[in-house]
Every structure is written in C-alpha cells, then in structure tokens.
Amino acid sequence: MLSMVDKGFEKSLKESTQGTKVQVQVVPKGKQFAVIGFDEWNNSLKIRLTEKPKKGKANKELKEKLQKIFNAKVEIVAGEKKRNKVLLVHADKKSVLKSLSKS
C-alpha cells in the first residue's frame, strides 16, 4: 500500500477536529475484501467489498473492516447510498497513513 502514499493518496486525506476524512470508492460483490489501491481520477481509496449493497450490508462490512485496519472508529459522513463515500476515521492523518502502509 505504500505506493498509494507515493502517488498522492495523502492529498486526499483531510484532517478535522474529530479525525481524518478519507474519500473512498467501493466496488461491491467481490470475492474477498481488499483495499485495491488509489484511484487518481476520483482522488479516492478504492476498496473491494464482498457484500451486496442491500440493507446496509456493504456499508457495515466497509466500516468493520476499516476499523480493524485503522484501529479506530470509522463513520460514513457522506455517500451512504453511493459508491463514492467520505469516511471519518477517528485518528490523525499520520496514523491513517501508517495503517495503510502496513496493510
């Protein structure tokens, strides 16, 4: 994942008083959960989910898996019913970058 940081991923992170906002693009119905990489066109982290986007299952999977990666609470603050979302990770920008470079 370090290549995402090298390709400008850091610019898509916005620090706020509550944590770090992260733009993501989800791809539902995959074979396994994966952080695919950084999409420069959308300036977002691309994530493959296994769940279908029905009854909030994909959003639940997204939050649960990312909470494990970031070791912090994750909330969807925009795009609840869309593929492009803004997440709030309750951690500072440096911690978010460090977690992604490890995964």
PLY file of the C-alpha trace (Angstrom):
ply
format ascii 1.0
element vertex 103
property float x
property float y
property float z
element edge 102
property int vertex1
property int vertex2
end_header
0.00 0.00 0.00
2.96 2.33 0.35
2.68 3.09 -3.37
-0.67 4.80 -2.67
1.09 7.23 -0.38
3.73 7.84 -3.06
1.07 8.52 -5.69
-0.56 11.37 -3.81
-3.01 9.50 -1.60
-2.01 11.75 1.27
-3.54 14.72 -0.58
-6.98 13.07 -0.48
-6.94 12.95 3.33
-8.42 15.90 5.19
-7.75 16.33 8.88
-10.60 17.66 11.03
-11.11 18.22 14.73
-12.76 14.76 15.00
-10.21 12.81 12.98
-9.33 12.29 9.32
-11.74 12.35 6.39
-10.98 9.77 3.71
-12.57 9.62 0.26
-13.32 6.06 -0.86
-14.85 4.36 -3.85
-16.37 0.94 -3.13
-16.76 -1.98 -5.50
-19.38 -4.36 -4.05
-19.89 -8.10 -4.66
-16.21 -9.07 -4.87
-14.76 -12.45 -3.95
-12.90 -11.02 -0.97
-12.44 -7.73 0.84
-9.42 -5.79 -0.41
-8.01 -2.31 -0.48
-7.32 -2.21 -4.21
-5.35 1.00 -4.35
-5.59 4.69 -5.01
-7.74 5.98 -7.87
-6.09 9.20 -9.05
-9.03 10.09 -11.29
-11.50 10.16 -8.36
-8.84 11.08 -5.80
-10.06 8.22 -3.61
-9.10 4.96 -1.99
-10.63 2.08 -3.96
-11.99 -0.79 -1.86
-13.50 -4.11 -2.92
-16.29 -5.47 -0.69
-17.82 -8.95 -0.61
-21.32 -7.85 0.39
-24.06 -6.63 -1.93
-25.21 -3.05 -1.42
-28.54 -4.10 0.11
-29.94 -3.25 3.52
-26.68 -1.57 4.57
-24.66 -4.80 4.45
-21.88 -3.36 2.27
-21.59 -0.25 4.46
-21.42 -2.42 7.57
-18.64 -4.52 6.05
-16.76 -1.39 4.96
-16.84 0.13 8.44
-15.98 -3.10 10.28
-13.02 -3.98 8.05
-11.59 -0.47 8.02
-11.95 -0.15 11.80
-9.65 -3.18 12.07
-7.14 -1.71 9.61
-7.11 1.76 11.23
-7.64 0.51 14.79
-10.11 3.39 15.19
-13.82 4.10 14.82
-14.94 4.71 11.21
-18.13 6.55 10.20
-19.68 7.26 6.81
-20.26 11.02 6.70
-21.30 11.33 3.03
-22.44 8.98 0.28
-24.26 6.44 2.43
-26.12 5.06 -0.61
-23.44 5.71 -3.25
-20.22 4.06 -4.35
-18.24 7.22 -3.66
-18.19 7.94 0.06
-16.47 10.16 2.58
-15.43 8.40 5.76
-14.41 9.89 9.07
-11.65 7.89 10.72
-11.28 8.84 14.38
-7.50 9.02 14.15
-4.98 11.59 13.00
-3.72 11.74 9.42
-0.32 10.29 10.30
-1.91 7.22 11.92
-4.18 6.65 8.90
-1.20 6.77 6.53
0.81 4.45 8.75
-2.05 1.91 8.93
-2.43 1.88 5.15
1.27 1.40 4.55
1.19 -1.67 6.83
-1.86 -3.36 5.28
0 1
1 2
2 3
3 4
4 5
5 6
6 7
7 8
8 9
9 10
10 11
11 12
12 13
13 14
14 15
15 16
16 17
17 18
18 19
19 20
20 21
21 22
22 23
23 24
24 25
25 26
26 27
27 28
28 29
29 30
30 31
31 32
32 33
33 34
34 35
35 36
36 37
37 38
38 39
39 40
40 41
41 42
42 43
43 44
44 45
45 46
46 47
47 48
48 49
49 50
50 51
51 52
52 53
53 54
54 55
55 56
56 57
57 58
58 59
59 60
60 61
61 62
62 63
63 64
64 65
65 66
66 67
67 68
68 69
69 70
70 71
71 72
72 73
73 74
74 75
75 76
76 77
77 78
78 79
79 80
80 81
81 82
82 83
83 84
84 85
85 86
86 87
87 88
88 89
89 90
90 91
91 92
92 93
93 94
94 95
95 96
96 97
97 98
98 99
99 100
100 101
101 102
